[in-house]
Amino acid sequence: MRRSALFSILGIAGVASLAWVSVGYGQEDGRGPIAIRREGGGWVRTFSGTVPAEPRLRVMGHGPVTVEGGVSKDFSYTVNVKVMARTESEARRKLSRAVVQLSSERGTCVVRVPGGEALSTLTVRAPRLMAATVGTSDGKVDVRGVDGALHVNSRAGELFADRIRGDCELITGGGVISVGQVDGNLQCSTGAGKISVKTVHGQASLSTDGGDIAANEVGGEVTAQTRGGGVHIGSAGGAVSATSGGGEIVVDHAGGQVSAQNMAGPVRVSGAGGVHCESTGAVSLSNITGAMAVTTAMGSIFANLLGSRIADSFLATGNGDITVVIPSSVGVTIRAANQLSDSLKRIVSDYSTVQIGRRGTLLVAEGRVNGGGPLLQINGTGGTIFIKRH
């Protein structure tokens, strides 16, 4: 009996009281031997049907899963079950044991597909989905059109999500994660692979053990961590915390403070409510409207105060130049020290109010620029400190 006919006979109440409904068990389906086909090096059996719609979906998969909500009047499914076998008779024995299980449990449509030696590819087209949960042993997961929360967990495989109206959680043991639009908060985690995000209206937490992270637009705070790759945040409505084990960290705009830690690469922040940075590479800052606390073990620091409203700040490098560009609209008090005192030219200032001289083994410079203001401390080693007029 076909799955859709079984639902029609039982009715929704009957299905809800049933623990599981199994589809496709047995060597024959009443019309002759089960239909299978050769595909690549394996054999495939297809199950398909429709069942009454439920507002929520839970999938227990063993292979690729595709779900799209808001595109169908009924809940329709297709499952391609593939096994490896040397002969057709061996394939028939294996596929005769394949079982697709569907049930209705308190407003949730539950789908369980065959696993073990079988790889099952599931496609679901559904009416409006208020929530969806997908778990699979391996394979790509693609979910679109959920009007509430989405949770996806795959042991290995690429993940994609788009048009998610609630919170979204995407976890894979290894694979690329791509996200279109999420109206709630977003959490992404992958053992290895790139994470790319277009639009998140809430907060975003993005983590990969190896790969680049790119988020175009996030309405709230952003946390981005990669052990081997770069981080690029286009726009964040709140604070940004970015950590990289090797690669460039770039933040185009953040509504709050940017905290950046880079073990082997440069950092560039083009607009933020403050910066706290620890790096082993070059650092470039502009349009900062708060305190700057920047240290780099090896690399130059460039800070353009045009458009900035800085608080007390600190810039230091273990080996490299430090350049500060100060426009006439920004008043600061300079206190600079360079451990290289072989020449007075190790500190160069366009402002006559900044006095340069030696103090013991240090070359120092102090003075008020544009009438003075917040304290800007500059410590250099192995390079030259430039205090420039914009």
C-alpha positions as CSV (number, residue, x, y, z in Angstrom):
1,M,0.0,0.0,0.0
2,R,1.3,3.4,-0.9
3,R,2.4,5.8,2.0
4,S,-0.1,8.5,1.0
5,A,-3.0,5.9,0.9
6,L,-2.0,4.7,4.4
7,F,-2.2,8.2,5.8
8,S,-5.6,8.7,4.1
9,I,-7.0,5.6,5.7
10,L,-5.6,6.2,9.2
11,G,-6.3,9.9,9.3
12,I,-4.1,12.4,11.2
13,A,-5.3,11.2,14.6
14,G,-4.5,7.6,13.7
15,V,-1.0,8.5,12.5
16,A,-0.3,10.5,15.6
17,S,-1.0,7.5,17.8
18,L,1.3,5.3,15.7
19,A,5.0,5.1,16.8
20,W,6.3,4.6,13.2
21,V,4.9,3.9,9.8
22,S,7.3,1.9,7.6
23,V,7.4,2.3,3.9
24,G,8.9,-0.2,1.4
25,Y,9.7,-3.3,3.6
26,G,9.9,-6.6,1.8
27,Q,11.1,-8.1,-1.5
28,E,7.8,-7.3,-3.2
29,D,5.2,-4.5,-2.9
30,G,2.1,-6.4,-4.1
31,R,2.7,-5.6,-7.8
32,G,5.8,-7.7,-8.3
33,P,9.5,-7.4,-7.4
34,I,10.7,-4.1,-6.0
35,A,11.9,-1.6,-8.7
36,I,15.7,-0.9,-8.6
37,R,18.1,0.6,-11.0
38,R,21.9,0.6,-11.6
39,E,23.6,3.9,-10.8
40,G,27.3,4.2,-11.0
41,G,28.9,1.3,-9.0
42,G,25.7,0.8,-6.9
43,W,22.0,0.0,-7.0
44,V,19.2,2.5,-6.2
45,R,15.7,2.1,-4.9
46,T,13.4,5.1,-4.8
47,F,10.6,5.8,-2.3
48,S,8.2,8.8,-2.8
49,G,4.8,9.9,-1.6
50,T,2.8,12.6,0.2
51,V,1.6,12.8,3.8
52,P,-0.5,15.4,5.7
53,A,1.3,18.6,6.6
54,E,2.6,19.3,10.0
55,P,4.0,22.6,11.3
56,R,7.4,21.1,12.3
57,L,9.9,18.7,10.7
58,R,12.5,16.4,12.1
59,V,14.8,14.4,9.8
60,M,17.1,11.5,10.9
61,G,19.2,11.1,7.7
62,H,22.1,8.9,6.4
63,G,23.1,11.0,3.4
64,P,22.3,14.2,1.6
65,V,19.2,16.1,2.7
66,T,17.3,18.8,0.9
67,V,14.3,20.6,2.5
68,E,12.3,23.5,1.1
69,G,9.4,25.0,3.0
70,G,6.5,27.1,1.7
71,V,6.5,25.6,-1.8
72,S,3.8,22.8,-1.6
73,K,0.3,22.2,-0.4
74,D,1.2,18.8,0.9
75,F,4.3,17.3,2.6
76,S,6.0,15.4,-0.2
77,Y,9.1,13.3,0.0
78,T,11.5,11.4,-2.2
79,V,14.2,9.0,-0.9
80,N,16.8,7.4,-3.1
81,V,18.4,4.5,-1.2
82,K,21.7,3.3,-2.7
83,V,23.7,0.2,-1.8
84,M,26.9,-1.3,-3.2
85,A,26.5,-4.8,-4.6
86,R,28.3,-7.0,-7.1
87,T,25.1,-8.4,-8.6
88,E,21.4,-7.4,-8.9
89,S,20.3,-10.3,-6.7
90,E,22.6,-9.2,-3.9
91,A,21.3,-5.6,-4.4
92,R,17.7,-6.8,-4.1
93,R,18.4,-8.6,-0.9
94,K,20.0,-5.5,0.6
95,L,17.4,-3.1,-0.7
96,S,14.5,-5.3,0.4
97,R,15.5,-4.5,4.0
98,A,15.4,-0.8,3.3
99,V,12.8,1.0,5.4
100,V,11.7,4.6,5.2
101,Q,9.9,5.5,8.4
102,L,7.5,8.4,8.8
103,S,5.4,9.4,11.8
104,S,3.4,12.3,13.2
105,E,4.4,13.2,16.8
106,R,2.6,16.1,18.4
107,G,2.7,18.4,15.4
108,T,6.0,17.2,14.1
109,C,6.5,15.1,11.0
110,V,9.4,12.7,11.7
111,V,11.3,11.1,8.8
112,R,13.9,8.4,9.3
113,V,15.7,7.0,6.3
114,P,17.8,3.8,5.9
115,G,21.4,3.8,7.1
116,G,24.1,1.3,7.8
117,E,25.4,0.1,4.4
118,A,22.9,2.2,2.6
119,L,23.3,5.9,1.6
120,S,19.9,7.6,1.5
121,T,19.3,10.9,-0.4
122,L,16.2,12.7,1.0
123,T,14.3,15.5,-0.7
124,V,11.4,17.2,1.1
125,R,9.0,19.8,-0.2
126,A,6.6,21.2,2.4
127,P,4.0,23.9,3.1
128,R,4.8,26.4,5.8
129,L,7.3,25.1,8.3
130,M,7.5,26.7,11.8
131,A,10.6,24.8,12.8
132,A,13.0,22.2,11.3
133,T,15.6,19.9,12.8
134,V,18.0,17.9,10.5
135,G,20.5,15.3,11.6
136,T,22.5,13.2,9.2
137,S,25.5,10.9,9.3
138,D,27.1,12.5,6.2
139,G,26.3,14.4,3.1
140,K,25.3,17.9,2.0
141,V,22.3,19.5,3.8
142,D,20.3,22.3,2.0
143,V,17.4,23.9,3.9
144,R,15.4,26.9,2.7
145,G,12.2,28.5,3.7
146,V,11.7,27.9,7.5
147,D,9.4,30.4,9.3
148,G,11.0,29.6,12.7
149,A,14.1,28.0,14.1
150,L,16.4,25.6,12.2
151,H,18.9,23.2,13.7
152,V,21.2,21.1,11.5
153,N,23.9,18.7,12.6
154,S,26.0,16.6,10.2
155,R,29.0,14.5,11.0
156,A,30.5,15.5,7.7
157,G,29.2,17.5,4.7
158,E,28.5,20.9,3.3
159,L,25.7,22.9,4.8
160,F,23.5,25.6,3.2
161,A,20.6,27.6,4.7
162,D,18.5,30.5,3.4
163,R,15.3,32.3,4.2
164,I,15.3,31.3,7.9
165,R,12.9,33.5,9.9
166,G,14.1,32.4,13.4
167,D,17.4,31.3,15.0
168,C,19.7,29.1,13.0
169,E,22.2,26.6,14.2
170,L,24.5,24.8,11.6
171,I,27.1,22.2,12.8
172,T,29.2,19.9,10.6
173,G,32.2,17.8,11.4
174,G,33.8,19.1,8.2
175,G,32.5,21.0,5.2
176,V,31.7,24.4,3.8
177,I,28.9,26.4,5.5
178,S,27.0,28.9,3.3
179,V,24.2,31.1,4.7
180,G,21.8,33.4,2.8
181,Q,19.4,35.2,5.1
182,V,18.6,34.5,8.7
183,D,16.2,36.8,10.6
184,G,17.3,35.6,14.1
185,N,20.6,34.7,15.6
186,L,23.1,32.4,13.7
187,Q,25.5,29.8,15.0
188,C,27.9,28.0,12.6
189,S,30.6,25.5,13.4
190,T,32.7,23.3,11.1
191,G,35.7,21.1,11.7
192,A,37.2,22.3,8.4
193,G,35.8,24.5,5.7
194,K,34.9,28.1,4.8
195,I,32.0,29.9,6.3
196,S,30.2,32.5,4.2
197,V,27.2,34.5,5.4
198,K,25.2,37.1,3.5
199,T,22.7,38.6,6.0
200,V,21.9,37.9,9.6
201,H,19.5,40.3,11.5
202,G,20.6,39.0,14.9
203,Q,23.9,38.0,16.4
204,A,26.4,35.6,14.7
205,S,28.8,33.1,16.2
206,L,31.1,31.6,13.5
207,S,33.8,29.0,14.1
208,T,36.0,26.8,11.9
209,D,39.1,24.8,12.6
210,G,40.4,25.6,9.1
211,G,39.0,28.0,6.6
212,D,38.1,31.6,5.8
213,I,35.1,33.3,7.5
214,A,33.2,36.0,5.6
215,A,30.1,37.7,6.9
216,N,28.6,40.5,4.7
217,E,26.0,42.0,7.1
218,V,25.2,41.2,10.7
219,G,22.7,43.2,12.7
220,G,24.2,42.4,16.2
221,E,27.4,41.2,17.7
222,V,29.8,38.9,15.8
223,T,32.2,36.3,17.1
224,A,34.4,34.7,14.4
225,Q,37.2,32.1,15.1
226,T,39.4,30.3,12.7
227,R,42.5,28.3,13.4
228,G,43.8,28.7,9.8
229,G,42.2,31.3,7.6
230,G,41.1,34.9,7.2
231,V,38.2,36.8,8.7
232,H,36.2,39.4,6.8
233,I,33.3,41.2,8.5
234,G,31.5,43.7,6.2
235,S,29.1,45.3,8.6
236,A,28.2,44.5,12.2
237,G,25.6,46.3,14.3
238,G,27.5,45.5,17.5
239,A,30.9,44.5,18.8
240,V,33.1,42.1,16.8
241,S,35.5,39.5,18.3
242,A,37.7,37.9,15.6
243,T,40.5,35.3,16.1
244,S,42.7,33.8,13.4
245,G,45.6,31.4,13.5
246,G,46.9,32.6,10.2
247,G,45.2,35.0,7.7
248,E,44.1,38.6,7.4
249,I,41.4,40.0,9.8
250,V,39.3,42.7,8.1
251,V,36.4,44.6,9.7
252,D,34.9,47.2,7.5
253,H,32.5,48.5,10.1
254,A,31.4,47.6,13.6
255,G,28.9,49.3,15.8
256,G,30.9,48.4,18.9
257,Q,34.4,47.5,19.8
258,V,36.5,45.2,17.7
259,S,38.6,42.7,19.6
260,A,41.1,41.0,17.2
261,Q,43.7,38.4,17.9
262,N,45.8,37.2,15.0
263,M,48.6,34.7,15.5
264,A,50.2,35.1,12.0
265,G,48.7,37.8,9.9
266,P,47.6,41.5,9.5
267,V,44.6,43.3,10.9
268,R,42.6,46.0,9.3
269,V,39.7,47.9,10.9
270,S,38.0,50.7,8.9
271,G,35.4,51.7,11.4
272,A,34.6,50.7,15.0
273,G,33.6,51.9,18.4
274,G,37.0,51.0,19.7
275,V,39.8,48.5,19.0
276,H,41.6,45.9,21.2
277,C,44.2,44.1,19.0
278,E,47.0,41.6,19.6
279,S,48.8,40.6,16.4
280,T,52.0,39.3,14.9
281,G,51.5,41.3,11.7
282,A,50.7,44.8,10.4
283,V,47.8,46.7,11.8
284,S,45.8,49.4,10.0
285,L,43.1,51.5,11.7
286,S,40.7,54.3,10.7
287,N,37.4,55.8,11.8
288,I,37.7,54.6,15.4
289,T,35.3,56.3,17.9
290,G,36.7,54.9,21.1
291,A,39.9,53.6,22.8
292,M,42.6,51.9,20.8
293,A,44.8,49.2,22.5
294,V,47.1,47.7,19.9
295,T,50.2,45.5,20.2
296,T,51.9,43.6,17.5
297,A,55.1,41.5,17.9
298,M,56.2,42.1,14.3
299,G,54.7,44.6,11.9
300,S,54.0,48.2,11.3
301,I,51.0,50.1,12.7
302,F,49.1,52.7,10.8
303,A,46.4,54.7,12.5
304,N,44.4,57.4,10.6
305,L,42.5,59.5,13.1
306,L,40.4,61.2,10.4
307,G,36.8,60.7,11.5
308,S,37.8,59.4,14.9
309,R,36.8,60.4,18.3
310,I,39.4,58.5,20.3
311,A,39.7,58.0,24.0
312,D,43.0,57.2,25.8
313,S,44.9,54.8,23.6
314,F,48.0,52.7,23.3
315,L,50.0,51.6,20.2
316,A,53.0,49.4,20.4
317,T,55.1,47.2,18.0
318,G,58.1,44.9,18.7
319,N,59.5,45.4,15.2
320,G,58.1,47.9,12.7
321,D,57.1,51.5,12.1
322,I,54.2,53.3,13.7
323,T,52.4,56.0,11.7
324,V,49.7,58.2,13.2
325,V,47.8,60.6,10.9
326,I,46.1,63.4,12.9
327,P,43.7,65.8,11.3
328,S,43.2,69.4,12.6
329,S,39.8,68.4,14.0
330,V,41.2,65.9,16.5
331,G,43.1,67.0,19.7
332,V,45.4,64.5,21.4
333,T,48.2,64.4,23.8
334,I,51.2,62.5,22.5
335,R,53.6,60.5,24.6
336,A,55.9,58.5,22.4
337,A,59.0,56.3,23.1
338,N,61.3,54.5,20.8
339,Q,63.9,52.1,22.0
340,L,66.1,52.8,19.0
341,S,67.8,56.1,20.0
342,D,70.6,55.9,17.4
343,S,69.1,59.0,15.7
344,L,66.6,61.7,16.5
345,K,65.0,60.9,13.2
346,R,63.6,57.7,14.8
347,I,60.7,59.9,15.8
348,V,59.4,62.3,13.1
349,S,56.6,64.8,13.8
350,D,54.8,67.3,11.6
351,Y,53.7,69.2,14.8
352,S,56.1,71.6,16.4
353,T,54.3,71.2,19.7
354,V,55.6,67.7,20.0
355,Q,59.1,67.9,21.6
356,I,61.6,65.2,20.7
357,G,64.7,64.2,22.8
358,R,66.6,61.5,24.6
359,R,65.8,60.1,28.0
360,G,68.4,57.5,29.0
361,T,68.4,54.7,26.4
362,L,65.1,55.9,24.9
363,L,64.1,58.4,22.3
364,V,61.0,60.2,23.5
365,A,58.5,62.7,22.2
366,E,55.7,64.5,24.2
367,G,53.3,67.3,23.4
368,R,49.8,68.4,22.7
369,V,48.4,68.3,19.2
370,N,45.5,70.6,18.3
371,G,45.2,71.8,21.8
372,G,45.5,68.4,23.4
373,G,43.0,65.8,24.4
374,P,43.0,62.1,25.2
375,L,46.4,60.5,25.8
376,L,47.9,58.6,22.9
377,Q,50.9,56.5,24.0
378,I,53.2,55.1,21.3
379,N,55.9,52.6,21.9
380,G,58.2,51.5,19.1
381,T,61.1,49.1,18.7
382,G,63.1,48.4,15.5
383,G,61.5,51.1,13.4
384,T,60.5,54.8,13.2
385,I,57.5,56.6,14.7
386,F,55.8,59.1,12.4
387,I,53.4,61.7,13.7
388,K,51.8,63.2,10.6
389,R,49.5,66.1,9.9
390,H,46.4,65.2,7.7
